[in-house]
């Protein structure tokens, strides 16, 4: 298959497979190590929340943390606007050292969150969640995308000959316009790449 004028098509570096959670490692500010978050999680009794706005890297942080949580038997659930309830087969949690990880905890609402915390306490299970607003668990990390973090991500994604897609594009201003959502900036850049 060929692209424009008989040349092979260029792969869009902003395609889902390159930007989905886990495709790019989460980078903690100030060069902090992810293992330090695991230590904090353990110190908090294996109950914590990752808080941040839409598109700020909460799911990416989870994807980077999960391989380090080898001391637990992890059951992960991802909730969103299309899926706002827990799967019926969730309980009982597998052991030894069960850990329930819920990405999108805010989707459950207050009563659903209380049920989860009650069931985890009853099972002696750990609980790690992502949420847009604090849900009352010990804070593990707050995700915020800085212009520097955005530049770091763009440098990892763009091929050397692809920087032209950024010409006339103020990435930092677009990040601000999208209220810190790196995801929305990457969606825009996907479209710019396709139009180039």
BAFI-3210 file (N, C-alpha, C; in Angstrom, 3 decimals, decimal comma, padded with zeros to 6 digits):
// residues 196
n [1|2|3|4|5|6|7|8|9|10|11|12|13|14|15|16|17|18|19|20|21|22|23|24|25|26|27|28|29|30|31|32|33|34|35|36|37|38|39|40|41|42|43|44|45|46|47|48|49|50|51|52|53|54|55|56|57|58|59|60|61|62|63|64|65|66|67|68|69|70|71|72|73|74|75|76|77|78|79|80|81|82|83|84|85|86|87|88|89|90|91|92|93|94|95|96|97|98|99|100|101|102|103|104|105|106|107|108|109|110|111|112|113|114|115|116|117|118|119|120|121|122|123|124|125|126|127|128|129|130|131|132|133|134|135|136|137|138|139|140|141|142|143|144|145|146|147|148|149|150|151|152|153|154|155|156|157|158|159|160|161|162|163|164|165|166|167|168|169|170|171|172|173|174|175|176|177|178|179|180|181|182|183|184|185|186|187|188|189|190|191|192|193|194|195|196]
n.u [000,844|000,485|001,068|000,470|001,444|002,721|004,408|005,340|002,852|002,892|003,118|000,878|002,056|000,480|-001,464|-003,749|-002,458|000,061|-000,306|-002,001|-002,855|000,011|001,543|003,303|005,645|004,815|005,911|007,240|007,237|010,229|012,035|011,456|011,083|009,096|009,046|009,143|006,534|005,234|006,244|005,119|002,441|002,289|002,940|000,679|-001,090|-001,834|-003,948|-005,038|-005,410|-005,214|-005,346|-006,656|-007,251|-009,313|-007,673|-005,071|-003,162|-003,669|-004,492|-002,298|-000,299|-001,193|-000,835|001,920|002,587|001,429|003,025|004,912|003,675|003,932|003,733|001,120|-002,081|-003,583|-006,623|-008,007|-010,132|-011,674|-013,451|-015,824|-017,574|-019,225|-019,277|-020,289|-020,524|-019,528|-018,177|-020,212|-018,892|-016,790|-016,479|-015,828|-012,651|-009,578|-006,996|-003,648|-003,054|-004,968|-005,633|-007,570|-007,894|-009,173|-009,863|-011,145|-012,853|-014,690|-016,914|-018,579|-020,122|-021,200|-022,452|-021,734|-018,966|-018,683|-019,616|-017,614|-015,345|-016,166|-016,421|-013,772|-012,436|-013,641|-012,668|-010,012|-008,466|-006,307|-006,680|-006,619|-007,181|-008,192|-009,289|-011,261|-011,736|-010,878|-011,611|-011,616|-009,748|-006,355|-004,095|-002,130|-000,892|-001,022|-002,035|-000,926|-000,528|002,225|003,583|006,217|006,172|004,435|006,020|008,044|006,623|005,846|008,353|009,082|007,195|007,159|008,642|011,951|011,705|009,181|008,529|007,449|004,692|004,107|004,467|003,409|001,691|000,782|001,571|001,591|-000,298|-002,562|-002,769|-003,464|-005,922|-007,381|-007,709|-005,576|-005,617|-003,831|-004,526|-006,522|-004,997|-003,293|-005,186|-005,907|-003,445|-003,226|-005,187|-004,050|-001,726|-002,825|-003,972|-001,779]
n.v [-001,176|002,245|005,707|009,203|010,358|007,985|007,194|005,275|004,987|007,124|006,329|007,421|009,029|009,628|007,804|005,546|003,195|004,102|005,974|005,066|004,189|003,096|002,758|004,848|005,483|006,536|009,593|010,793|013,952|015,889|013,818|011,725|008,350|005,558|003,399|004,603|005,483|003,039|002,257|004,294|003,659|001,159|002,024|003,455|001,569|000,037|001,233|003,639|006,645|007,931|011,043|013,302|015,540|014,925|013,142|013,460|011,561|009,533|006,837|006,008|006,225|004,196|001,979|001,987|001,521|-000,972|-003,295|-003,242|-004,010|-006,612|-008,053|-008,415|-009,932|-008,965|-007,524|-005,869|-003,218|-001,317|001,568|003,710|006,233|004,622|002,278|001,925|000,362|-002,230|-005,415|-008,338|-010,663|-009,866|-010,097|-012,890|-011,366|-012,496|-014,183|-014,821|-011,818|-009,840|-007,255|-004,669|-002,793|000,078|001,867|004,889|005,434|007,377|006,964|005,211|006,525|007,824|005,873|003,438|003,583|003,469|000,883|-000,620|000,045|-000,999|-003,766|-004,352|-003,838|-005,799|-008,087|-007,829|-006,645|-004,755|-001,464|000,461|003,319|005,388|008,712|011,628|013,543|013,930|011,027|010,283|008,375|007,604|009,923|009,154|010,148|013,113|013,801|015,989|017,733|019,320|021,979|021,225|018,451|017,774|018,496|016,597|014,215|014,670|014,739|012,095|010,835|011,948|011,407|012,134|013,487|014,511|016,810|019,007|018,984|020,358|022,962|026,247|025,546|025,957|024,166|024,284|026,292|025,058|022,919|024,278|025,337|023,029|022,452|021,136|018,568|016,168|014,106|015,221|017,095|015,367|014,082|016,223|016,610|014,219|014,584|016,805|015,632|013,779|015,538|016,744]
n.w [000,000|-000,720|000,070|-000,276|-003,455|-004,241|-002,125|000,779|003,361|006,239|009,621|012,047|014,815|016,955|017,184|018,780|019,736|020,387|022,364|024,335|027,783|029,433|027,159|026,992|029,432|032,781|034,028|036,858|038,555|039,030|038,851|040,558|041,761|040,727|042,461|044,932|045,224|045,504|047,972|049,561|049,202|050,487|053,080|053,660|054,407|052,277|050,979|048,862|046,850|043,533|042,287|039,909|037,106|034,154|031,615|032,577|033,144|035,008|034,521|033,065|034,991|036,731|035,012|034,871|037,521|038,250|037,408|039,424|041,694|042,762|045,098|045,713|044,997|042,301|041,272|038,682|037,698|035,228|034,941|033,290|031,373|029,843|031,241|034,314|036,540|038,808|037,854|038,247|039,037|040,573|043,388|045,522|046,251|044,837|046,663|047,816|049,759|048,563|046,206|045,152|042,306|041,029|038,272|037,647|039,798|040,606|039,049|040,322|042,191|045,410|047,139|045,905|046,128|048,919|049,360|048,100|049,674|052,134|051,514|050,800|053,215|054,796|053,517|054,020|052,108|049,921|048,451|045,623|043,836|041,026|040,587|039,831|041,740|045,220|047,152|049,731|050,485|051,532|050,102|047,271|044,953|042,981|039,772|037,378|034,389|033,218|031,145|030,594|030,973|028,923|026,688|027,005|026,507|023,842|022,610|022,872|021,275|018,650|015,465|014,194|011,751|011,943|013,334|012,153|012,307|014,551|013,917|014,170|016,163|019,374|021,845|024,669|025,176|024,131|025,863|028,169|027,293|027,162|029,782|031,115|030,052|028,727|027,050|025,356|023,953|022,566|020,959|019,302|018,010|016,662|014,679|013,350|012,333|010,548|008,730|007,614]
ca.u [000,000|001,263|000,384|000,481|002,460|003,447|005,313|004,694|002,165|003,573|002,304|000,569|002,611|-000,527|-002,449|-004,056|-001,477|001,249|-000,624|-002,881|-002,179|001,043|002,408|004,328|005,761|004,496|007,113|006,977|007,977|011,461|012,842|011,113|010,974|007,821|009,167|008,818|005,073|004,871|006,564|004,075|001,206|002,390|002,916|-000,701|-001,921|-002,257|-005,180|-004,650|-006,055|-004,505|-006,343|-006,249|-008,287|-009,457|-006,560|-003,824|-002,200|-003,980|-004,456|-000,905|000,417|-001,564|-000,179|003,340|002,713|000,965|004,089|005,700|002,838|004,024|003,460|-000,323|-002,881|-004,296|-007,802|-008,149|-011,394|-011,639|-014,793|-015,899|-018,949|-019,999|-019,315|-020,283|-020,763|-018,531|-018,637|-020,784|-017,957|-015,666|-016,345|-014,771|-011,354|-008,618|-005,907|-003,220|-002,867|-005,755|-005,602|-008,529|-007,482|-010,304|-009,563|-012,416|-013,628|-015,780|-018,073|-019,436|-020,952|-020,872|-022,874|-020,900|-017,634|-018,778|-019,728|-016,286|-014,453|-016,651|-016,068|-012,309|-012,088|-014,114|-011,794|-008,616|-007,841|-005,841|-007,526|-005,931|-008,155|-008,004|-010,512|-011,095|-011,760|-010,583|-012,712|-011,476|-008,661|-005,076|-003,592|-000,862|-000,271|-001,910|-001,530|-001,107|000,363|002,893|004,106|007,457|005,784|003,895|007,162|008,712|005,804|005,940|009,692|009,095|006,275|007,405|009,886|012,818|011,215|007,775|008,320|006,702|003,291|003,968|004,659|002,225|000,851|001,273|001,154|001,324|-001,571|-003,624|-002,897|-004,230|-007,288|-008,030|-007,670|-004,575|-005,840|-002,862|-005,257|-007,170|-003,932|-002,851|-006,244|-005,732|-002,241|-003,567|-005,876|-003,079|-000,845|-003,602|-004,215|-000,505]
ca.v [000,000|003,479|006,917|010,282|010,388|006,729|006,927|004,474|005,838|007,335|005,954|008,560|008,745|009,920|006,720|004,984|002,201|004,788|006,902|004,472|004,013|002,079|002,857|005,813|005,354|007,726|010,282|011,580|015,219|015,978|012,606|010,751|006,974|004,888|002,533|005,421|005,462|001,724|002,328|005,135|002,878|000,183|002,763|003,910|000,402|-000,492|001,927|004,963|007,163|008,795|012,054|014,231|015,845|014,122|013,164|013,921|010,478|008,610|005,458|005,738|005,968|002,843|001,008|001,958|000,997|-002,354|-004,308|-003,163|-004,467|-008,073|-008,673|-008,533|-010,576|-007,777|-007,564|-004,507|-002,878|000,008|002,112|004,918|006,682|003,512|001,189|002,595|-000,563|-003,287|-006,705|-009,154|-011,712|-009,231|-010,620|-012,464|-011,059|-013,596|-013,933|-014,096|-010,371|-009,289|-005,811|-004,216|-001,561|000,599|003,041|005,570|005,206|008,356|006,470|004,416|007,328|007,725|004,586|002,387|003,698|002,969|-000,584|-001,146|000,154|-001,955|-005,127|-004,503|-003,963|-007,120|-009,109|-007,546|-006,374|-003,417|-000,734|001,538|003,851|006,694|009,498|013,033|014,326|013,076|010,152|009,958|007,426|008,308|010,338|008,590|011,059|013,964|013,924|017,260|017,785|020,610|022,145|020,447|017,045|017,688|018,493|015,302|013,226|014,935|014,336|010,625|010,358|012,442|011,033|013,288|014,248|014,826|017,989|020,016|018,980|021,323|024,320|027,074|024,930|026,277|023,007|024,697|027,022|024,077|022,183|025,168|025,407|021,750|022,334|020,178|017,224|015,725|013,265|016,071|017,650|014,293|013,909|017,312|016,360|013,124|015,196|017,630|014,715|013,230|016,608|017,219]
ca.w [000,000|-000,766|000,489|-001,261|-004,505|-004,330|-001,003|001,829|004,338|007,523|010,776|012,904|016,144|017,972|017,142|020,095|020,200|020,891|023,453|025,339|029,071|029,450|025,980|027,396|030,891|033,562|034,509|038,061|038,560|039,810|038,750|041,601|041,273|040,966|043,636|046,104|045,355|046,040|049,402|050,178|049,170|051,579|054,348|053,876|054,666|050,971|050,584|048,358|045,647|042,597|041,950|038,861|036,120|032,937|030,673|033,202|033,313|036,108|034,011|032,687|036,239|037,165|034,127|035,239|038,888|038,419|037,386|040,654|042,803|042,679|046,399|045,850|043,959|041,814|040,410|038,157|037,048|034,593|034,770|032,474|031,144|029,285|032,231|035,617|037,647|038,977|037,332|039,324|039,470|041,265|044,745|046,432|045,653|044,978|047,615|049,015|049,685|047,467|045,965|044,151|041,638|040,256|037,458|037,421|041,025|040,715|038,299|041,202|043,071|046,826|047,713|045,331|046,735|050,296|049,292|047,772|050,834|053,142|051,084|050,875|054,636|055,234|052,924|054,338|050,809|049,598|047,506|044,907|042,881|040,405|040,682|039,457|042,977|046,374|047,559|051,143|050,744|051,657|048,782|046,814|043,989|042,181|038,408|036,685|033,234|033,046|029,780|030,464|030,798|027,566|025,763|027,151|025,800|022,402|022,163|022,786|020,242|017,290|014,794|013,907|010,599|012,142|014,186|011,398|012,709|015,649|013,401|014,366|017,192|020,713|022,641|026,054|025,176|023,899|027,121|029,049|026,762|027,485|031,242|031,559|029,510|027,731|026,100|024,352|023,106|021,673|019,956|018,327|017,218|015,744|013,535|012,604|011,600|009,431|007,754|007,035]
c.u [000,888|000,402|000,380|001,667|003,333|004,421|004,594|004,019|002,976|002,610|002,106|001,073|001,635|-001,666|-002,592|-002,974|-000,218|000,971|-001,539|-002,120|-001,217|001,977|003,568|004,450|005,398|005,789|006,730|007,781|009,235|012,305|012,567|010,900|009,604|007,878|008,872|007,304|004,595|005,126|005,521|002,749|001,193|002,284|001,510|-001,645|-002,470|-003,645|-004,773|-005,465|-005,083|-005,559|-005,801|-007,366|-008,274|-008,213|-005,217|-002,826|-002,480|-003,887|-003,044|-000,070|000,085|-000,850|001,306|003,561|002,407|002,075|004,953|004,935|002,781|003,725|001,964|-000,899|-003,854|-005,511|-008,054|-009,479|-011,248|-013,078|-014,721|-017,354|-019,823|-020,154|-019,161|-020,540|-019,693|-019,060|-019,144|-019,827|-016,761|-015,405|-016,528|-013,471|-010,415|-007,533|-004,766|-002,956|-003,645|-005,654|-006,585|-008,052|-008,648|-009,880|-010,900|-013,379|-014,824|-017,042|-019,050|-020,404|-020,642|-021,238|-022,034|-019,501|-017,643|-018,873|-018,358|-015,376|-014,865|-016,225|-014,558|-011,848|-012,442|-013,176|-010,328|-007,807|-007,324|-006,767|-006,725|-006,866|-007,623|-009,348|-010,225|-011,044|-011,450|-011,827|-012,568|-010,448|-007,364|-004,534|-002,244|-000,144|-001,363|-001,277|-001,908|-000,112|000,914|003,308|005,391|007,152|005,213|005,023|007,908|007,955|005,926|007,296|009,782|008,265|006,681|008,696|010,671|012,282|009,753|007,495|007,529|005,233|003,038|004,114|003,348|001,273|001,467|000,762|000,802|-000,009|-002,744|-003,851|-003,733|-005,699|-008,077|-007,951|-006,766|-004,739|-004,844|-003,564|-005,887|-006,149|-003,466|-003,903|-006,130|-004,543|-002,431|-004,204|-004,934|-002,161|-001,568|-003,819|-002,943|-000,154]
c.v [001,236|004,646|007,931|010,145|009,132|006,431|006,064|005,395|005,954|006,991|007,187|008,250|009,027|008,898|006,114|004,040|002,838|005,651|006,307|004,288|002,832|002,135|003,814|005,679|006,661|008,305|011,156|012,872|015,130|014,725|011,581|009,375|006,381|003,977|003,295|005,480|004,121|001,700|003,161|004,394|001,862|000,873|003,260|002,734|-000,234|000,003|003,309|005,344|008,018|009,754|012,952|014,460|014,864|014,267|013,547|012,804|009,500|007,151|005,062|005,461|004,565|001,787|000,892|001,353|-000,498|-003,400|-004,321|-003,693|-005,993|-008,779|-008,918|-009,400|-009,511|-008,167|-006,119|-004,353|-001,479|000,442|003,375|005,275|005,568|002,360|001,786|001,656|-001,648|-004,595|-007,591|-010,214|-011,152|-009,848|-012,125|-012,209|-012,244|-013,228|-014,820|-012,614|-009,766|-007,767|-005,502|-002,870|-001,120|001,893|003,690|005,397|006,149|007,889|005,703|005,256|007,022|006,363|003,429|002,393|003,153|001,443|-001,199|-001,088|-000,834|-003,383|-005,365|-004,629|-005,361|-008,229|-008,928|-007,237|-004,945|-002,789|000,420|002,019|005,106|007,404|010,945|013,949|013,406|012,299|009,698|008,898|008,208|008,681|009,695|009,569|011,889|014,115|015,287|017,274|019,197|020,755|021,349|018,962|016,820|017,632|017,166|014,216|013,421|014,515|012,818|010,119|010,725|011,902|012,293|014,128|014,677|016,072|019,082|020,079|019,991|022,770|025,101|026,543|025,218|025,197|023,402|025,440|026,063|023,226|022,994|025,230|024,140|021,441|021,212|018,770|016,929|014,904|014,108|016,712|016,592|013,981|014,984|017,049|015,172|013,709|016,056|016,750|014,168|014,271|017,058|016,473]
c.w [000,000|-000,350|-000,635|-002,196|-004,481|-003,212|000,031|002,845|005,629|008,640|011,644|014,315|017,281|017,938|018,532|020,598|020,770|022,116|024,518|026,656|029,048|028,257|026,233|028,909|031,594|034,115|035,696|038,020|039,413|039,780|039,837|040,966|041,615|042,189|044,927|046,311|045,912|047,547|050,143|050,251|050,314|052,938|054,686|054,121|053,405|050,579|050,124|047,139|044,853|042,069|040,847|037,871|034,949|032,063|031,252|033,496|034,438|035,657|033,601|033,928|036,756|036,328|034,444|036,621|038,998|038,331|038,647|041,872|042,844|043,999|046,611|044,738|043,473|040,981|039,989|037,434|036,475|034,333|033,923|032,250|030,565|030,284|033,620|036,787|037,655|038,401|038,471|039,855|040,241|042,643|044,735|045,669|045,839|045,980|047,251|048,725|048,525|047,411|044,852|043,616|040,765|039,581|037,105|038,582|041,138|039,995|039,192|042,022|044,531|047,410|047,191|045,915|048,152|050,309|049,025|048,992|051,931|052,779|051,153|052,320|055,145|054,738|053,312|053,089|050,733|048,573|046,927|043,818|042,208|040,453|040,294|040,677|044,151|046,824|049,007|051,472|050,927|050,271|048,470|045,899|043,327|040,812|037,845|035,542|033,116|031,587|029,556|030,251|029,398|026,542|025,816|026,385|024,293|021,849|022,025|021,613|018,821|016,699|014,443|012,757|010,756|012,953|013,472|011,773|013,832|015,182|013,504|015,431|018,547|021,669|024,075|026,150|024,978|025,159|028,109|028,600|027,087|028,978|031,721|031,026|028,393|026,654|024,988|023,417|022,112|020,615|018,876|017,421|016,277|014,482|012,701|011,760|010,366|008,336|007,045|005,758]
res [x|x|x|x|x|x|x|x|x|x|x|x|x|x|x|x|x|x|x|x|x|x|x|x|x|x|x|x|x|x|x|x|x|x|x|x|x|x|x|x|x|x|x|x|x|x|x|x|x|x|x|x|x|x|x|x|x|x|x|x|x|x|x|x|x|x|x|x|x|x|x|x|x|x|x|x|x|x|x|x|x|x|x|x|x|x|x|x|x|x|x|x|x|x|x|x|x|x|x|x|x|x|x|x|x|x|x|x|x|x|x|x|x|x|x|x|x|x|x|x|x|x|x|x|x|x|x|x|x|x|x|x|x|x|x|x|x|x|x|x|x|x|x|x|x|x|x|x|x|x|x|x|x|x|x|x|x|x|x|x|x|x|x|x|x|x|x|x|x|x|x|x|x|x|x|x|x|x|x|x|x|x|x|x|x|x|x|x|x|x|x|x|x|x|x|x]
***
